[in-house]
Amino acid sequence: MTEPTFNYDEISDTLYISFSPGEAATGIELNDYIVLRINKNERRAIGLTFLEYSLLAQKTELGPRSFPLTGLTQLSDELRAVVLDILLRPPLTEWLALSTYTPSLADSVPITSLLAPIAA
């Protein structure tokens, strides 16, 4: 695998990370701030887009900020399984930490936070 390429747009505060530059991909909105680009057939990450990157990367007094992956609820069961499989493997495991928020024993909400913020 080649090294990822980074492109940060200061005006829009958007960070683009490409794992396979120039490759066609399907965009999956994980939430209002994070878009995952994938090759569905190969079950492979092509890139990530972080909107309002400085907010996502900002630490709090208790640690990194976490964000619910609300976009997963909009996917078919099959596509959701593909996306989760991709999210739980490199290269994404180098950038995103996944966990679950459990507001009750019956409910669980997948969440993520940035593992390795880069200097934008």
Buried (B, 14 or more C-beta within 10 A) or exposed (E): EEEBEEEBEEEEBBBBBBBBEEEEBBEBBBBEBBBBBBBBEEEBBBBBBBBBBEEBBEEEEEEBBBBBBBBBEEBEEEBBEBBBEBBEEEBBEEBBEBEEEEEEEEEEBBBBBBEEBBEB
